Amino acid sequence: MAVSNEGATYSWGRNTEGQLGHGHVLPVLSATPIEALSHLTVTQAACGEAHSLILTNVNSTVYAMGRNKNGQLGLGHNSHNVVPRLGGYEAAPVQVHGLDGKGVFQLSCGANHSAAVAGT
């Protein structure tokens, strides 16, 4: 993933778990804007083995996407973020509500975990 100076987010690569945020689980072979986040100014992106986190400048809102087998998306459950749909999959970024108002300023992802640094 890459974040431009203007706050646009691009992702590419293997996408079997929807970790790239493009709304599907197909490989993305070149840097492609994440349309679901195009209305936001992104300040940071973090990538794990098969999941990603995005930090925005709007109240330090965090979005997650990809594999959630161990709860690494921070959604309060370990259900998968890729939802089967007729004719394909929906793999869109989901807001992490447990971090609302916490002043998150740094994200990190490991293979099967995530971390956020916050402060007021």
N, C-alpha and C positions, 0 to 999 in steps of 0.2 A: 504494500500500500504506500501511497504517497499523498501528502497534503500540500497544496500549492500555497503561495504567499497570500492568495486571496481567500483561502479557506475551503477550496474545492477538494474533494477526495477522489482518488483514482485507485483502482485495484486491478490485479491480474494474477493469473496462475491457476493451479489446481483448485477446483471449487466443488468437490464432491459433497461437502457438508453445507454449502451455501454461505461459507465464511467470507465471500467477497462482497455480499450484499446487493447483488444484481437481480435478485428475484428468480434465480434458477440455479441449477447445480451442474451446469456445463463449464468446461474450461474456458478461461478468458485469456486470449493469447497476446494481448497488448494492453497497455495502460488505458483503462476505460473509466469515465466518470461514474460515480455511484449516484444514479438518478434519484433514488429515494431520499438522499441527503442533500440534494442540490439547493434546497431552500434554506439550508443552515450554513453557518460559518464554522468549519471544523478547525480545531486547534491542535489535535493530536490523534494519531491512530496507533493501535498496538495489535500485534498479530501473534497468535499461538499456533499450535499444531494444526488445528482445524476450526478455530474460532477467531473472531476479531472484536475489538472494542474501539469505539469512536467517541471522542470528547468534543463537545461544541462550546461556543462562547455564550450560549444562552443559558444562564444560571448553572453553568458547568454540567449540562445534561450529558449523560452517557448513553450510547446505543450499543447493542451487542448483536452479533449474528454468528451462525455456524453451529458446530456441535456443542451440545449441552449435557452430555452423558454424566458428567460429574458436577453439574451445577455451575460450571465455569462462566456462564453468561450472566449470573447474578440475578436471575429472574424469580428466585424463591422456589424453584422446582428443578428436576433434572430431565424434563421432557425435551424432546428434540425441537429445535427452532425451524427445521425444514418440515413443512406441513404438506403431505400429499394432496394434490389437487387433480381434478380431471385434466388429462393432457399434460401433466408435468408437476412441478413443485413450486411452492412459494417460499422463497428464502430471503426475506426482507429484514432490515435492521429493526430491532425491538428496543424501546426505551427501557432502561434499568431504573425503576422507580425507587429502589432502596437507597439511592444516592442523591435524591432530590434535596437541594438546600444544604448539602454537606461541604460545598466549596472544593470539589475535586479539581486538582490541577495536574495530576500525573497518573497515567495508566501503564500497566504492565501485564503481559500475558505469558504464561508458560505453556507446556504441553497440555496440561489438564487443569489449569487453575488460572485465576486472574487476580490482580490487586489494583487498588486505587489509593492514591495519597490525597488526603483532604485536609483542609484547614480553614479557619474562618478569619 
